[in-house]
Amino acid sequence: MKRTHLPLNGLRVLDAAARHLSFTRAADELAVTPAAVGQQIRALEDTLGVVLFRRTARGLELTAEGGAGLAALRGGFLQFEDAVLAMQAGQSSKALTIAAPRDLTAKWLLPRLAAIAAADGEMRFAVMTSDEGSGGPVDFTEANLDLAIRWGEGPGNLEGEALESDGFVRVARPGSEAALEIGWPGCPGDDATMPIRVADAGLAIDAAAAGLGRATVPELLASGDIAAGRIEVIGEAGASRVGYWIVAPLPQWRQKKVRALVDALTA
């Protein structure tokens, strides 16, 4: 018999019926009807080609064939329980691996992870730099990731939640009169002929803070530097159809530790 064809439901019913020597009490344990127990036992007998129980004047009796494998069967169920507990142990782990664009990591993610870790000394984070900011993919399988943060119009084919933001803001060093525009890949009006170009929005913020010019950047990235007084907002924030999304495949997304981190980051 192939392992993939093991009648696990029937074997589970056999174990319960053999312990109670009663289909009724086995049904109560398994939260099914006595008739369902009887059907499972008959189907298992047909599959195995043996008689497992006989009804006698004294009640239900286990046959020699039925009792022959019970010790190994119960040992197997205990091993199943150990396997499930081992797999669930990761749910109680507080170690998470996250991938995010370099500028988002430096400007937004790390300060928040620091606050989360300060509130819970058992938290452990591994942070990887991704190229999602330039539209590249994140390989959750190869990198063994729990979560990623990507720049785009939505979560794509993954589960996801948007990071709230006011869109784009135009920033410059406080009191600066520099009028040059600082460009970066993906910025509004991106043009290779812009007088100053940097690799990402985070560097654009730093360039503006240094007085090189004005940069239009995601408000989410600039919020910390605005609060610190390194840069100031010029004009009104502009809406954006793209933004930052926390994403993960469905199996990771369902994990309690992942959901807790998503809730903390989006609070």
C-alpha positions as CSV (number, residue, x, y, z in Angstrom):
1,M,0.0,0.0,0.0
2,K,1.4,3.4,-1.0
3,R,1.8,5.8,1.9
4,T,-0.1,8.5,-0.1
5,H,-3.1,6.1,0.0
6,L,-3.1,5.4,3.7
7,P,-6.7,5.6,5.0
8,L,-5.9,8.0,7.8
9,N,-9.5,8.9,8.7
10,G,-10.4,5.2,9.0
11,L,-7.3,4.5,11.1
12,R,-8.1,7.4,13.4
13,V,-11.6,5.9,13.8
14,L,-10.2,2.4,14.5
15,D,-8.0,3.8,17.2
16,A,-10.9,5.5,19.0
17,A,-13.2,2.5,18.6
18,A,-10.6,0.1,19.8
19,R,-10.0,2.2,23.0
20,H,-13.6,2.5,23.8
21,L,-14.9,-0.8,22.4
22,S,-17.9,1.1,21.5
23,F,-18.9,2.9,18.2
24,T,-21.1,5.2,20.2
25,R,-18.4,6.4,22.6
26,A,-15.9,6.6,19.7
27,A,-18.4,8.8,17.8
28,D,-18.7,11.1,20.8
29,E,-15.0,11.5,20.9
30,L,-14.7,12.2,17.2
31,A,-17.8,14.4,17.1
32,V,-19.5,12.3,14.4
33,T,-22.5,9.9,14.5
34,P,-22.2,6.2,15.4
35,A,-23.3,5.4,11.9
36,A,-20.4,7.3,10.5
37,V,-18.0,5.4,12.7
38,G,-19.5,2.1,11.5
39,Q,-19.2,3.2,7.8
40,Q,-15.5,4.2,8.4
41,I,-14.7,0.8,10.0
42,R,-16.5,-1.1,7.2
43,A,-14.6,0.9,4.6
44,L,-11.3,0.2,6.4
45,E,-12.0,-3.5,6.6
46,D,-12.7,-3.5,2.9
47,T,-9.4,-1.7,2.2
48,L,-7.3,-3.9,4.5
49,G,-9.1,-7.1,3.7
50,V,-9.5,-8.1,7.3
51,V,-12.3,-8.1,10.0
52,L,-11.5,-5.6,12.7
53,F,-14.4,-6.0,15.2
54,R,-17.0,-8.6,16.0
55,R,-20.2,-8.1,18.0
56,T,-20.7,-10.6,20.8
57,A,-23.1,-11.1,23.6
58,R,-20.7,-9.1,25.8
59,G,-20.5,-6.2,23.3
60,L,-18.0,-5.1,20.7
61,E,-14.8,-7.2,20.5
62,L,-11.6,-6.4,18.7
63,T,-10.3,-9.2,16.5
64,A,-6.7,-10.4,16.6
65,E,-6.1,-8.8,13.2
66,G,-7.6,-5.5,14.5
67,G,-5.4,-5.5,17.6
68,A,-2.2,-6.5,15.8
69,G,-1.3,-3.1,14.6
70,L,-2.7,-0.9,17.3
71,A,0.6,-0.3,19.2
72,A,2.3,0.9,16.0
73,L,-0.8,2.9,14.9
74,R,-0.9,4.8,18.2
75,G,2.8,5.4,18.1
76,G,2.3,6.8,14.6
77,F,-0.4,9.2,15.8
78,L,1.9,10.4,18.6
79,Q,4.6,11.1,16.0
80,F,2.0,13.0,13.9
81,E,1.3,15.1,16.9
82,D,5.0,15.8,17.4
83,A,5.3,16.7,13.8
84,V,2.4,19.2,14.0
85,L,3.8,20.7,17.2
86,A,7.2,21.1,15.5
87,M,5.7,22.8,12.5
88,Q,3.6,25.1,14.7
89,A,6.6,26.1,16.8
90,G,7.5,28.6,14.1
91,Q,4.3,30.4,15.0
92,S,5.6,31.2,18.4
93,S,8.9,32.3,17.1
94,K,9.5,36.1,17.1
95,A,12.2,36.0,14.4
96,L,11.2,37.5,11.0
97,T,13.0,38.1,7.8
98,I,12.0,41.2,5.8
99,A,13.0,42.5,2.4
100,A,12.5,46.1,1.5
101,P,14.0,48.8,-0.8
102,R,17.2,50.3,0.6
103,D,15.8,53.8,0.9
104,L,12.6,52.7,2.6
105,T,14.6,50.5,5.0
106,A,16.8,53.4,6.0
107,K,14.2,56.2,6.2
108,W,11.1,54.4,7.5
109,L,11.5,50.7,8.3
110,L,14.5,50.5,10.6
111,P,13.1,53.2,13.1
112,R,9.9,51.3,13.4
113,L,11.5,47.9,13.8
114,A,13.7,49.5,16.6
115,A,10.6,50.7,18.4
116,I,8.9,47.2,18.0
117,A,12.1,45.5,19.3
118,A,12.3,48.0,22.2
119,A,8.8,47.1,23.3
120,D,9.5,43.3,23.0
121,G,13.0,42.1,23.8
122,E,12.3,38.7,22.2
123,M,11.8,40.1,18.7
124,R,14.6,39.3,16.1
125,F,14.7,40.8,12.7
126,A,16.8,40.0,9.6
127,V,16.4,42.8,7.1
128,M,17.4,42.3,3.4
129,T,17.7,44.9,0.7
130,S,15.5,44.2,-2.3
131,D,15.3,45.8,-5.7
132,E,11.5,46.2,-5.5
133,G,11.9,49.9,-5.7
134,S,13.0,49.5,-9.3
135,G,10.3,47.0,-10.2
136,G,12.4,43.9,-9.6
137,P,10.9,40.7,-8.0
138,V,11.2,39.4,-4.5
139,D,11.9,35.6,-4.4
140,F,10.2,34.4,-1.2
141,T,11.3,30.8,-1.6
142,E,15.0,31.5,-2.3
143,A,15.3,34.2,0.4
144,N,13.1,32.4,3.0
145,L,11.3,35.6,3.6
146,D,8.4,36.3,5.9
147,L,7.5,39.7,4.5
148,A,8.5,42.2,1.8
149,I,7.7,45.8,1.2
150,R,7.3,46.8,-2.5
151,W,6.7,50.0,-4.5
152,G,3.8,49.7,-6.9
153,E,0.1,50.1,-7.6
154,G,-0.9,47.1,-5.5
155,P,0.3,43.7,-4.1
156,G,0.3,42.0,-7.4
157,N,-0.2,38.3,-7.1
158,L,0.6,38.3,-3.4
159,E,-1.4,39.1,-0.3
160,G,-0.8,42.7,0.8
161,E,-1.7,45.8,2.7
162,A,-0.9,49.4,1.7
163,L,1.2,51.7,3.9
164,E,-0.8,54.9,4.3
165,S,0.8,58.0,2.9
166,D,0.0,61.4,1.6
167,G,1.5,60.6,-1.8
168,F,4.4,62.7,-3.1
169,V,5.8,65.9,-1.5
170,R,8.3,68.4,-2.8
171,V,11.0,69.1,-0.3
172,A,14.1,71.2,0.1
173,R,16.5,72.3,2.9
174,P,14.8,74.9,5.1
175,G,15.5,78.4,3.8
176,S,17.3,77.0,0.7
177,E,16.9,79.0,-2.5
178,A,18.3,76.2,-4.7
179,A,16.0,75.8,-7.7
180,L,17.5,72.7,-9.3
181,E,15.3,69.6,-9.5
182,I,16.7,66.4,-8.1
183,G,15.6,63.3,-10.0
184,W,15.6,59.6,-9.2
185,P,14.3,56.5,-11.0
186,G,10.5,56.5,-10.7
187,C,10.0,60.1,-9.5
188,P,7.2,62.2,-11.0
189,G,8.3,63.7,-14.3
190,D,11.4,61.5,-14.3
191,D,13.8,62.8,-17.0
192,A,17.3,61.7,-17.7
193,T,18.2,65.3,-18.4
194,M,17.4,66.5,-14.9
195,P,20.4,68.5,-13.6
196,I,20.9,66.3,-10.5
197,R,20.1,62.6,-10.5
198,V,20.5,60.1,-7.7
199,A,19.9,56.4,-7.3
200,D,16.7,56.4,-5.2
201,A,14.2,58.6,-3.3
202,G,16.2,58.3,-0.1
203,L,19.3,59.8,-1.7
204,A,17.1,62.5,-3.2
205,I,15.9,63.5,0.3
206,D,19.5,63.6,1.5
207,A,20.6,65.6,-1.5
208,A,17.8,68.1,-0.8
209,A,18.8,68.3,2.8
210,A,22.3,69.1,1.7
211,G,21.0,72.0,-0.3
212,L,21.6,70.6,-3.8
213,G,18.1,71.4,-4.9
214,R,14.4,70.3,-4.6
215,A,13.1,66.8,-4.8
216,T,9.7,65.2,-5.2
217,V,9.6,62.1,-3.1
218,P,7.1,59.8,-1.3
219,E,5.8,61.5,1.8
220,L,6.3,58.2,3.7
221,L,10.0,58.4,3.2
222,A,10.3,62.1,3.9
223,S,8.2,62.2,7.1
224,G,11.1,61.5,9.5
225,D,13.4,64.1,7.9
226,I,10.5,66.6,7.8
227,A,9.8,66.1,11.5
228,A,13.6,66.4,12.3
229,G,13.7,69.7,10.5
230,R,16.3,68.5,7.9
231,I,13.9,69.4,5.0
232,E,10.7,71.3,4.6
233,V,7.7,70.7,2.4
234,I,7.2,73.2,-0.5
235,G,3.6,73.5,-1.6
236,E,0.9,70.8,-1.2
237,A,1.3,67.0,-1.2
238,G,0.3,65.4,-4.5
239,A,-1.8,62.2,-4.9
240,S,-0.1,59.1,-6.3
241,R,-1.4,56.0,-7.9
242,V,1.6,54.0,-6.6
243,G,2.8,53.5,-3.1
244,Y,4.4,51.1,-0.7
245,W,2.8,47.7,0.0
246,I,3.6,45.1,2.6
247,V,3.2,41.8,0.8
248,A,3.7,38.0,1.3
249,P,2.4,34.8,-0.2
250,L,-0.7,33.5,1.4
251,P,1.0,30.8,3.7
252,Q,3.3,33.5,5.2
253,W,0.5,36.1,5.4
254,R,-1.6,33.8,7.5
255,Q,1.1,33.3,10.2
256,K,0.3,34.9,13.5
257,K,3.8,36.4,13.8
258,V,3.5,38.0,10.4
259,R,0.1,39.3,11.0
260,A,1.3,40.9,14.3
261,L,4.2,42.6,12.5
262,V,1.9,43.9,9.7
263,D,-0.5,45.3,12.3
264,A,2.4,47.0,14.1
265,L,3.8,48.5,10.9
266,T,0.5,49.8,9.7
267,A,-0.8,51.0,13.1
